[in-house]
Amino acid sequence: MAANPHKGEVDLVIGETTYTLAFPTNSIVLVEQLCGGVSIGTISSNFNRIEYIRAALWGALQKHHPKIDLMKAADILDDAEDGLNGVVEAVVRALRFRLSRTPVDAPLVAAKDDE
């Protein structure tokens, strides 16, 4: 199944497997509950914490891959060929769409004006 960017879905390719990430309301609630009631905004601002990255990835997988548990989400992180950066970028793109409707293909960092 290919991701639908108009619905905020993002493809994450790990090895030969493509996962579709999305953040419907239930996924956000699951992530916040897993993280002890911490808000999704705080979680996403602290992606330097592996527990938050794993929780957010797991939550983003639940709509299209509900059989993936936390241990498998950690395996996906471990199998990422470019380290955590590609996974975090995909999660951030899906979450940013959900929170602000920013297109998933928009740059993650605004370009600075050259002076």
C-alpha positions in Angstrom: 0.0 0.0 0.0 1.4 3.4 -1.0 1.1 6.3 1.3 -1.4 9.0 0.5 0.3 12.3 1.1 -3.1 14.1 0.9 -4.0 12.3 4.1 -0.7 12.9 5.8 0.7 9.5 5.2 4.4 8.9 4.7 6.2 5.9 3.4 9.1 4.6 5.4 11.4 2.1 3.6 13.5 -0.1 5.8 15.4 -2.7 3.8 12.9 -4.2 1.4 9.8 -3.4 3.5 7.7 -0.2 3.1 5.7 1.0 6.1 3.0 3.6 5.9 3.1 6.1 8.7 0.1 8.3 9.8 -1.1 10.0 12.9 -4.9 9.8 13.2 -6.3 10.9 16.6 -6.2 7.4 18.1 -2.5 7.0 17.3 -1.7 10.3 19.0 -3.7 9.2 22.1 -1.9 5.9 22.2 1.5 7.6 22.0 0.6 10.1 24.8 -0.7 7.2 27.0 2.4 5.1 26.4 4.6 8.1 27.4 2.7 8.6 30.7 0.4 11.4 29.5 3.1 13.6 28.0 1.7 15.7 25.2 2.5 14.8 21.6 4.1 18.3 21.3 6.5 17.6 24.1 7.2 14.2 22.8 8.1 15.5 19.3 10.3 18.2 20.8 12.3 15.6 22.6 13.2 13.2 19.8 16.6 13.1 21.3 15.1 10.5 23.6 14.9 7.0 22.0 11.8 6.1 24.1 9.9 8.9 22.5 11.2 8.0 19.0 10.1 4.4 19.5 6.7 5.4 20.9 6.0 7.9 18.0 7.1 5.4 15.4 4.9 2.7 16.9 1.9 5.1 17.1 2.4 6.2 13.5 2.4 2.5 12.4 -0.9 1.6 14.1 -3.3 2.7 11.4 -1.8 0.6 8.6 0.3 -1.9 10.6 -1.7 -2.6 13.8 0.1 -5.9 14.4 3.4 -4.2 15.0 4.2 -4.0 18.7 6.8 -1.9 20.5 9.4 -4.6 20.2 9.0 -4.7 16.4 9.0 -0.9 16.3 12.4 -1.0 18.0 13.6 -3.6 15.5 12.5 -1.2 12.7 14.6 1.5 14.3 17.6 -0.9 14.6 17.2 -1.9 10.9 17.2 1.6 9.6 20.2 1.8 7.2 20.8 5.6 7.7 20.4 5.4 11.5 17.6 7.2 13.2 17.6 10.3 11.0 15.4 8.8 8.2 12.9 7.3 10.6 12.6 10.5 12.7 12.2 12.6 9.5 9.3 10.3 8.3 7.6 10.5 11.7 8.0 14.2 11.9 6.6 14.7 8.4 3.5 12.6 9.3 3.0 14.3 12.6 3.5 17.8 11.3 0.8 17.2 8.7 -1.6 16.0 11.4 -0.9 19.0 13.7 -0.7 21.8 11.1 -1.7 20.3 7.7 1.7 21.1 6.3 2.2 19.0 3.2 4.4 16.0 3.9 6.8 16.9 1.1 7.4 20.4 2.4 10.9 21.1 3.7 11.4 20.4 7.4 13.5 23.5 7.9 12.7 26.8 6.4 15.4 28.1 4.1 17.3 31.1 5.4 17.5 34.3 3.3 21.0 35.0 2.1 22.2 38.4 3.1 
